[in-house]
Structures are given as C-alpha cells and as structure tokens.
Amino acid sequence: MAGQSSRTHLVIAVILGIICGFVIGILIGALAINDSDPETNAAYERSIREADSSISKKLMETMESYNIRENLKHLTENPHVAGRKYSKELAEWMQERFKDWGMTSADILSYEVLLSFPSEIKGEENRIELLSETGNVIFTSQLKEDSLGETALERDDLLPPFNAYSPAGIVTGKLVYANYARVEDFHFLTRNLSLNITDKIVIARYGKIYRGDKVRNAAEVGAKGLILYSDPGDYAVPDAKVYPDGIFLPGTGCQRGSTYLGRGDPLTQGYPAKDYAYRHSEESIADSLPAIPVHPIGYDDATEFLKRLDGNEVVSEWRGNLENLTYRYGPGFAGADINKEVRMNIYSSNVRGMAYNTIGMIEGEVEPDRYVIMGNHRDAWAFGAIDASGGTAVMMEVARAFCKMVDNGWRPRRTLVFGSWGAEEQGLIGSTEWVEEFSKNLGERAVTYLNLDVAIEGTYMLDASATPNMKQLVYDTAKLVKDPENTGKSIYDIWVERSQTKENEEPHIGGLGSGSDYASFLQQIGISAFDMSYTYDRVAYPVASYPMYHSVYETFYLVDKLYDPGFKFHLTTGHIMGELMRALSDSLIIPMSCVDYATDVEMYFNNLKSGEIGKRILEENVSLDEFESAVNNFTSAAAGFEERLSKVDKTNPIEIRMFNDQIMQLERTFVDPLGLPGRPLTRHIVFAPSSKNSYASDKFPGIVDAMFDIDNNPDVNKWDIVKQQISIATYTIQSAASSLKPYTGSA
C-alpha cells in the first residue's frame, strides 16, 4: 500500500509539474509579447521618465512681454466690476483665447451670487455731508473721483466710490476719529480715554487690517456709521508726485472694497451657488455682513471733517500726514463748528448677479487626474490695471507658452489648470464657488494652487507667501529666473540683497491669510498654495499698499508709463509662475518638502510655547506636553519619510505614485472638518486668517482666537475652549505624522 501511495503521489506531482510548466510558459510568453509591444513599452517609459529640464528655458523664452502688454491693454479698456456687462465679455474673450491656443478644454462656469452695488439713481448718490446747526448741508463729499483731465475717467459706466455690502441708511451724529479702527484702537478710546462711542459716527483711515474688520469693530462699540479714508501717511509720501504725474494717490482718490466677513456667495455658504442651491435669507447671515453704513472718501474730503474735530490731540502713532491739520479724537467739532454734525447718506443695495469663471485645462500625459492649478481673479472695481488685470495678463501669457510647448511635442506629466475667477473683489466668490462645486474632485486630485493676483505692485524685489512644503521650490525657482535689470544675477540674488538677510539665511516667505483666491483652496479643502507679487521698497516707501489700490486711477497708463515700461517685471513674474507650474506638473517626484513643513510646525509650536500665549496657558496649569509630543512625532515621521523617498525605486510607477500621494495629501491632514470656533469654513489648524484681521495669518489659530477672547472678554471663562483647541491641534498634528508612515505595517 505504501508503494502504491508513493506512485500515486509521484504521478500527481508530475501532472502538477506539467500544468505549472504550461502556465509559466504562457505567462512568460505573455510577458514576451508585452515586452515586444512598442505601445506598452512607451507607456511604461513615460510613467518613469524624469522631467525634461530643457523645457524650463524654452518655456521662458516662449513668453513675450509684448503679449502681456497687449493682454493688459485689452483687459483695461473697460471697467469690469463683477456682475456687470464687461465682466462676462472678458470671461468669453479668455475662453476664446484658451481655445485658440489649443487647450484640451476651455469652459465658462457661472454662479448666481449676492453682489453689492451703489445706487445709480440721481439724488441717491452715496455721500457724506457736513450739516450746520440748523440742518443745512454746508459740505458734501465728492460723488465720484476727479478725472484729472483724463477722458477715459469721465465715462458714465464707472461706478462711484462705495464699500460693498454696506447697508443702506441715513445716519447723523457727532464724529470720532479712531485711527485704523482696530480692536486696540477702540480699546484705547473707550478704556484709556473713557470716550463713549455709542451713536457716534467714526472716521478711520485705511490700512493695517481688512476694512470689513474695521466695520465690525466700530459696530461692536456702538458706532452708527463708519467713514474710511486713505491718509497720505499711508498711501503717499511727502513731496512725491501724485497721479497722473506719479504713482502716489491724489487727494480725490478713493479706495473701494468689500466689507463682507466671509468667503464665497454669502447666501450659499459651503455649497456652490447653482440653480439647485438652497439660499439663506440676508437676515440669517447678518453676522457676516456689516451692521452699520460704511463709505470711503478721499483725503481731500477727509480734511474737511478732521480739521474741525474737538477733543485732545492724538498720540503720535495716531497722526497721519494731512497738511495743516491737528489730529484730534473728538467727539464732535470745536469752536465755531461745535453744533455741526455729520450725516451719512448710503443708498447701496445687495442684489443677485452672475459670477463667471473661465477654466482652461492642458491634459497631463501620465497622470491626467493630478491637477496643478494657477489662478487669478478677472474682476476689478474699475479698470484694475494692477489688481488684478496685471496678474490676468501674465497668466494668459503663461498659458499660451505652455500651449506652445505642447504644440512642439512636449506634454506635462500632470494636468495644468488655469482658472480666471469672477467676483473676487466682493469676497473671493468665484474661486470659492468653484472649490465648493468640485471639492470632492479637488480633494482627491489637486496637487497645489498657485495664485497671481497683483503681478507687480513695485519693481524692487520678490514678495512671496506659501505653505511650508513649497518654500524650497520657490527658492530654487527664484535662482533659475534672471533678474530683469541686473545682468548675471537671478531674482533670488536680488531678493537676498534687498531683504538684507543674514549670512546663510533665506529670504522671508510669508504665511497665507485670506487676502486672495488661495484662501478657499487652502482653508476649506487643504490644498497647498503659493501667492506672489513683485513689490516696492517698503523701507523707502512705508505705505500701506501700492497707492492707487482699488481706485479709479488703476489705469493702463499707470502701469505702462509709470510702473513697468516694457513690462519686463510682468514677464519676470510669468517666468516664476511658469517654472513653478512646470516643476510641479512634470517632475517625477512632486517637489514639495514634508521636512520643511515639519520644521515650520515645530517653529510655530516653540514660538507659541515661549511667547505670551504659552506662558498664560502654562500659568493656568494647562499642559502642552501631548501637543509637543505630537509635534516631535511629526518631525520624526517627516524625516523618516524623506529618507525612504531618497531610496524610492524610480523604475516602479506604483511606488512613485504612492510617495507622491503622501506628499500631496499631507496638507489635507491639517484640515479639521468642523472648522475653527465660529468659522466652520476655515478649517486649517496650523495657520489661518486672523479672526481680527482677515489679511493676516495666525499660527494655531484656534488657540490664538480662544486666548484673544479671554483677554477681551474677562468676565467670560473660556479656558475650556482653549483646552479643546489644544486637543484638536494635538490630534491633527499626530494625524499628519501618521500620514507619512509607510503604507505597510501598522497605521
């Protein structure tokens, strides 16, 4: 029986051997067939190819300053406020250019959103009046900016100065000067000076913080209205030439701007403003809209009110540069003007209108489902030659150059997306609606978002802001791009020199607040982002922004004759953005550093712990030990990830994709789906716009916000919120560390 069993086993073994041999033969044959298939081989070679470094130079050489100038000339022929005639025409014009250049697709996406406009009915012009003691009008602020002899500025379709979303109303009262209308300014008035602002009208200068925060701050202390003006101390310099002879703001210039405290369509927060969207009532979103009337005036008009103010002379840091005027706090007027009052007449209204996004795409060759996005808003308050038509003009030339590269036989590994956003000025509306409509796709597919709002506000040096993982790529790019005026030097060389950095120190790259269209990409769905502008010498010209900001004087003439004749600095910004897009879209391994991110997070934590907030937290016996442990774990995980990345098998497309996914998804781990306290759509726990100044960026904003509330509401115990935010930050940083671990083994 044993012998028979052995023979049986032998037969079975032989049969199995034959079958296995047959199967292996088939597999080997199949592999041989595949190896001999040119199309299969070519696809594999594409999947593991390194980027062609020669494309960088060719791409830059393809861009032309003349084209940028012609783009800007067309974009600034007419005022193009969102929701008005020319805004849609420009969206269609850009779509046609994208199609003509051969993009894979070029589409216009529309959204019906809540916009704000001043009344255009005669007799209902927004204005500020000085009233005599009998109620007669003895002075009225300008109804529109002076044309200064320029025919183009006399056209009827230019909207007069206004602040978007201001409620309509006619209010009368005594005037109070509140510096920049910051929280600390009102604290000084009410606590240090014991000045009662209830039912007063506040006048404050532009600068330091977002205008919407100024309105909120004024309303919270009981003011019934707010007048904003651009002081020459913030928007001009002594003895400088003003427009049209120079770049500085004339006394008639007014800064328009939104006062909406939110992003995206106010009525459909969190969801796209499509036909099917549920829309909230304006009453239900009152917290995000201004509660009191607000209106901007020029500094010539501001002088007429400020020179009459009563009260003590202000402290030195509250003084502007208005001539022949002593700055005083008020309230009310002095001397012969003691019985005069101020009246605000505001007739603006909120109406539903259309915002149009133009989206062009160049499909990637290997990973078409990975998007490198460049964006810029198309709308402006008037002609917008700097903000943001200059950025649009540059973006169009970058897009044309990439299309030319494709025509010549090159194609990026990943898909390039070019987004021209509508209605940014009212509240980052177009970009936010697009993010909300495609949040699921973008969350899975977007590598990064590159923003170019104001291409140049000066010609001195680069000014950049980015998420930490993009810093090294920005430096590397700056080293590749030639400075337009200094032969043999890169813009990085000039950046270092003019930043006056210490030896072996890199130039500063700032954090991202909420000043432009990157905000929703980063804050709502966690897409790494970059923003840049060429800027002026802030030491020589200590102004709040470029002087003609949001005024009617942002004309083609301003840029063509006074800012960048020849458009060589605009071209330089195109070179920077183009090279960033090329590197991110075509590199085998996405060039974003997890170690740099961990280094900055560690720095943010150490600054928090050693600073005033950290000391207060520790004095309250609230532990930061677990938070610190999570930060350390993240640092270790990032170092380990980079070490494994250095050994990646570059012949294995699956392994390459796995590492790239971890790099791309890291930013997503910092997003808390519940959002920050009171700000559910602001979700990034490492940095976010300051709750008291939307332009600024706070580190660990949930903790910072909670501590601010404790300091400014001493009667309310909010330490539980501080503890909760520390817990959330700890969990989130630990999650980021986990996301960088190998896919094999424990999670």
Secondary structure as GFF3:
##gff-version 3
##sequence-region A 1 747
A	DSSP	alpha_helix	2	35	.	.	.	ID=ss1
A	DSSP	alpha_helix	38	48	.	.	.	ID=ss2
A	DSSP	alpha_helix	54	62	.	.	.	ID=ss3
A	DSSP	alpha_helix	65	75	.	.	.	ID=ss4
A	DSSP	alpha_helix	85	101	.	.	.	ID=ss5
A	DSSP	beta_strand	105	117	.	.	.	ID=ss6
A	DSSP	beta_strand	127	131	.	.	.	ID=ss7
A	DSSP	beta_strand	137	140	.	.	.	ID=ss8
A	DSSP	three_ten_helix	151	154	.	.	.	ID=ss9
A	DSSP	beta_strand	163	164	.	.	.	ID=ss10
A	DSSP	beta_strand	169	173	.	.	.	ID=ss11
A	DSSP	beta_strand	175	177	.	.	.	ID=ss12
A	DSSP	alpha_helix	183	187	.	.	.	ID=ss13
A	DSSP	pi_helix	188	192	.	.	.	ID=ss14
A	DSSP	beta_strand	201	205	.	.	.	ID=ss15
A	DSSP	alpha_helix	211	220	.	.	.	ID=ss16
A	DSSP	beta_strand	225	229	.	.	.	ID=ss17
A	DSSP	alpha_helix	232	235	.	.	.	ID=ss18
A	DSSP	beta_strand	257	258	.	.	.	ID=ss19
A	DSSP	three_ten_helix	283	288	.	.	.	ID=ss20
A	DSSP	beta_strand	294	297	.	.	.	ID=ss21
A	DSSP	alpha_helix	299	306	.	.	.	ID=ss22
A	DSSP	three_ten_helix	316	318	.	.	.	ID=ss23
A	DSSP	three_ten_helix	335	337	.	.	.	ID=ss24
A	DSSP	beta_strand	341	346	.	.	.	ID=ss25
A	DSSP	beta_strand	349	362	.	.	.	ID=ss26
A	DSSP	beta_strand	367	377	.	.	.	ID=ss27
A	DSSP	alpha_helix	389	407	.	.	.	ID=ss28
A	DSSP	beta_strand	414	421	.	.	.	ID=ss29
A	DSSP	alpha_helix	424	427	.	.	.	ID=ss30
A	DSSP	alpha_helix	429	437	.	.	.	ID=ss31
A	DSSP	alpha_helix	439	445	.	.	.	ID=ss32
A	DSSP	beta_strand	446	451	.	.	.	ID=ss33
A	DSSP	beta_strand	461	466	.	.	.	ID=ss34
A	DSSP	three_ten_helix	468	470	.	.	.	ID=ss35
A	DSSP	alpha_helix	471	480	.	.	.	ID=ss36
A	DSSP	alpha_helix	491	499	.	.	.	ID=ss37
A	DSSP	alpha_helix	518	525	.	.	.	ID=ss38
A	DSSP	beta_strand	529	535	.	.	.	ID=ss39
A	DSSP	alpha_helix	556	557	.	.	.	ID=ss40
A	DSSP	pi_helix	558	563	.	.	.	ID=ss41
A	DSSP	alpha_helix	568	586	.	.	.	ID=ss42
A	DSSP	alpha_helix	594	610	.	.	.	ID=ss43
A	DSSP	alpha_helix	612	619	.	.	.	ID=ss44
A	DSSP	alpha_helix	625	645	.	.	.	ID=ss45
A	DSSP	alpha_helix	653	665	.	.	.	ID=ss46
A	DSSP	three_ten_helix	666	670	.	.	.	ID=ss47
A	DSSP	beta_strand	687	689	.	.	.	ID=ss48
A	DSSP	beta_strand	697	699	.	.	.	ID=ss49
A	DSSP	alpha_helix	701	712	.	.	.	ID=ss50
A	DSSP	alpha_helix	719	739	.	.	.	ID=ss51
###
